[in-house]
Amino acid sequence: MAHKTIPDKVQKQITDRIAEFNKQNSKDPRYYYTGRFKGNCLYLDRVDNGIVSQICRLTYKGNINKWGFAIFKYSPERYAPGEWMFPGSEYVDGTVEGAMKAGLHAY
């Protein structure tokens, strides 16, 4: 079932999960993930010493652990849902945490 927006409760849970991932995986507070919600998508960006980089777009499918995934490709500057040949793709498992792990290896 397609969702037009991500419910507020899910957004809060995801924001908390991003914060927990940052806490467990970043030894330096200048390097962390942040999320932007728009419609049924979560855009994961990574902040590296003040510079924000787009990493991936996740599409909400009604289950907090089963997101659609699209890596951001810098050469054409677009999200590519069909791209699976990148370092870290093995971590993409439908979860937000898996997407963030993949992003750590991809960029």
TASULHU-V412475 format. One record per helix or strand. SS is the DSSP state (~ for helix, > for strand). FROM is the first residue (numbers start at 1). TO is the last residue. If there is no record, write none. Layout:
ss=[SS & SS]
from=[FROM & FROM]
to=[TO & TO]
//
This chain:
ss=[~ & > & > & > & > & > & ~ & ~]
from=[8 & 31 & 41 & 51 & 68 & 78 & 89 & 96]
to=[25 & 38 & 48 & 59 & 73 & 80 & 91 & 106]
//
